[in-house]
Amino acid sequence: MTPPVVICNHPEQRSAGARLASVMGASLLFDVSPADLAEPEFALLFEATGLSLMATGPKAPGAVRADFVSGAVNHRRQFGGGKGQMIAKAVGVQARVKPLVLDATAGLGRDAFVLATLGCQVRLFERSPAVFALLADGLDRARQAQDPAVVAIVARMQLLEVDSRLSMASAEHSVDVVYLDPMFPQRQKSAEVKKEMKAFHSLVGADADADELLASALVAARYRVVVKRPRKAPDLANRAPSYRLEGKTSRYDIYTLKKLPDSLNDTQE
Ligand SMILES: C[S@@+](CC[C@H](N)C(=O)[O-])C[C@H]1O[C@@H](n2cnc3c(N)ncnc32)[C@H](O)[C@@H]1O
């Protein structure tokens, strides 16, 4: 997998761009448009408006970025979010129950944002330096948003660049719920996969070691571990959950350790 090129088109982001290119072993370019490049296939672009992952070449589709202000996840918050969502039920969020959640596969932070919207404090762990940079950039922009509701939500999200397998194993019962959503190998033919998703997959790979997350998660959680899977995917680590919640395309597998109390952190919102 060729790493994406890092492009820096904003003077204040030069050192951040150089750091990311060095960690990733990627080339670093200044003041060019991804549309003018023939290769590699993807670019991480630092601009005045933030960081995004894009396909190179003239017909590049939309950029991938962590966007908690104008993105779909904020739209969902305003028009249709709530405690009825399957992720809320899986994690056990209720009016008086706001578990402290560790999202150990943070990605672009969409699921964590949903949980923080519902009043949960969320720790986010992400190991890919490029995905971490995209997510940190999205959180920074959201902290400066005009909408005070968004500012309050992201204040409940705390991001760290770590490998969860190691960090969780030494953090016994440190959080109420561990949430896992590792990458799953694409089964569609590559031409059918949206180019934006292809870019994200090219950045992260298949999380081939995902099975190892479950044992550490069961150490770190006090009450339950929740695993999001494609609907037909085998169980993580071949271990059957206590129960499942099934949706159209994905499902949540819940591994119960202890019953959640009737009231948990319900003064925080
Ligand atoms: C499918 S994405 C998660 C998407 C996320 N739930 C969201 O809503 O945006 C999986 C992410 O988990 C990260 N990941 C996988 N294994 C990890 C580990 N051991 N430690 C930290 N992050 C990990 C990958 O780098 C990838 O960014």
PDBQT file of the ligand as one rigid body, heavy atoms in Angstrom, charges set to zero:
ROOT
HETATM    1  C1  LIG A 301     -13.993   1.525  11.044  1.00  0.00    +0.000 C 
HETATM    2  S1  LIG A 301     -12.957   2.720  11.754  1.00  0.00    +0.000 S 
HETATM    3  C2  LIG A 301     -13.941   3.340  13.094  1.00  0.00    +0.000 C 
HETATM    4  C3  LIG A 301     -15.001   4.290  12.655  1.00  0.00    +0.000 C 
HETATM    5  C4  LIG A 301     -15.624   5.033  13.827  1.00  0.00    +0.000 C 
HETATM    6  N1  LIG A 301     -16.445   4.142  14.631  1.00  0.00    +0.000 N 
HETATM    7  C5  LIG A 301     -16.422   6.223  13.380  1.00  0.00    +0.000 C 
HETATM    8  O1  LIG A 301     -17.599   6.328  13.788  1.00  0.00    +0.000 OA
HETATM    9  O2  LIG A 301     -15.889   7.089  12.654  1.00  0.00    +0.000 OA
HETATM   10  C6  LIG A 301     -11.759   1.794  12.649  1.00  0.00    +0.000 C 
HETATM   11  C7  LIG A 301     -10.638   2.634  13.233  1.00  0.00    +0.000 C 
HETATM   12  O3  LIG A 301     -10.052   1.902  14.318  1.00  0.00    +0.000 OA
HETATM   13  C8  LIG A 301      -8.667   2.152  14.336  1.00  0.00    +0.000 C 
HETATM   14  N2  LIG A 301      -8.032   1.054  15.084  1.00  0.00    +0.000 N 
HETATM   15  C9  LIG A 301      -8.029  -0.270  14.775  1.00  0.00    +0.000 A 
HETATM   16  N3  LIG A 301      -7.339  -0.981  15.689  1.00  0.00    +0.000 NA
HETATM   17  C10 LIG A 301      -6.909  -0.085  16.619  1.00  0.00    +0.000 A 
HETATM   18  C11 LIG A 301      -6.140  -0.207  17.821  1.00  0.00    +0.000 A 
HETATM   19  N4  LIG A 301      -5.657  -1.388  18.223  1.00  0.00    +0.000 N 
HETATM   20  N5  LIG A 301      -5.895   0.906  18.542  1.00  0.00    +0.000 NA
HETATM   21  C12 LIG A 301      -6.365   2.127  18.138  1.00  0.00    +0.000 A 
HETATM   22  N6  LIG A 301      -7.085   2.297  16.990  1.00  0.00    +0.000 NA
HETATM   23  C13 LIG A 301      -7.354   1.216  16.247  1.00  0.00    +0.000 A 
HETATM   24  C14 LIG A 301      -8.295   2.192  12.865  1.00  0.00    +0.000 C 
HETATM   25  O4  LIG A 301      -7.057   2.866  12.657  1.00  0.00    +0.000 OA
HETATM   26  C15 LIG A 301      -9.494   2.923  12.263  1.00  0.00    +0.000 C 
HETATM   27  O5  LIG A 301      -9.269   4.313  12.201  1.00  0.00    +0.000 OA
ENDROOT
TORSDOF 0
